[in-house]
């Protein structure tokens, strides 16, 4: 199973060695400091990578700010950080606008995969719930308001559900997590698509807002009878209850490494050249339907050649050796075919 990774890792090792050349001038006491910002979902991953990479390369320090995907896109587009991180790809309009400001294009590189889950706080309920996409759209539109609504009861036979009102929790900041959630709901519900749409920020019909995955997770934990969406790693870390979601094949699937990887298989085989792709509502019996890549956003050219070499080396390390950390932190690792395509781009983008 691991044989395809061997040439990739060998190539990455050679690339990293060459890109590190000149990262710090001989005798220079100052480290190269690379600043990134964006996705709260990716924060645990980048924190781990920053520590591990610095242990291997003490001359390079990675500082990552967890401010949400929207914030990461804005800061990179304005040239205030060295890289951004997002769970929803930039639009053509955003890319064109950033190009005018920066004088160089922004590139997308997938670094791992994750999933949004419907997390809830139902006192006394231990059984995991089942959700359909139609049901979730109706809840977040404010059309299903109680936990014992017939639609919820129908999907959860034998589960005793309370008559309490559902308290909706959503993101208040610009968020790739929100992009993925609304992208999925728009594919399921024509009404959601026309009334609310898809984006990192939307006009929510109902609910309370929390900043970051941390904020939404905190709201759900504090508010009985609440329901919201968070990245699966935050649900796992906070020991929150979250449900299985009906996929395109009609099966209720729980988010885990296998189901998220299954959702990415089709995209891996037909990955566009710029790596901007949606994998929500992916086909396949084992696919989790609210899955997504998370991307590192980098400028094609940085004025500081040493910093560009160090950043490229860090990215190469992340999509190869760093994938071991991804699995341990509940992120699904990239498929070898995707890594190979990324390495090809990184070799040509001098």
Secondary structure, DSSP 8 states (H G I E B T S, - for coil): --HHHHHHHHHHHHHHHHHHTTSS-TT----EEEEEEE-STTHHHHHHHHHHHHHH-TTEEEEEEE--HHHHHHHHHTTSSSEEEESS---HHHHHHHHHHHSS-EEEEEEEEEEEEEEEE-TT--S--EE-HHHHHHHHTTS--BTT-HHHHHHSTT------B-EEEEESS--HHHHHHHHHHHHH-HHHHHHT--SSS---SS-EEESHHHHHHHHHHHSTTEEEEEEHHHHHHTT-EE-EEE-TTS-EE--SHHHHHHHHHHHHHT--TT-----TT--STT--SSEEEEEEEEES--S-HHHHHHHHHHHHHHHTTTHHHHHHTT-B---HHHHHHHHHHHHH--
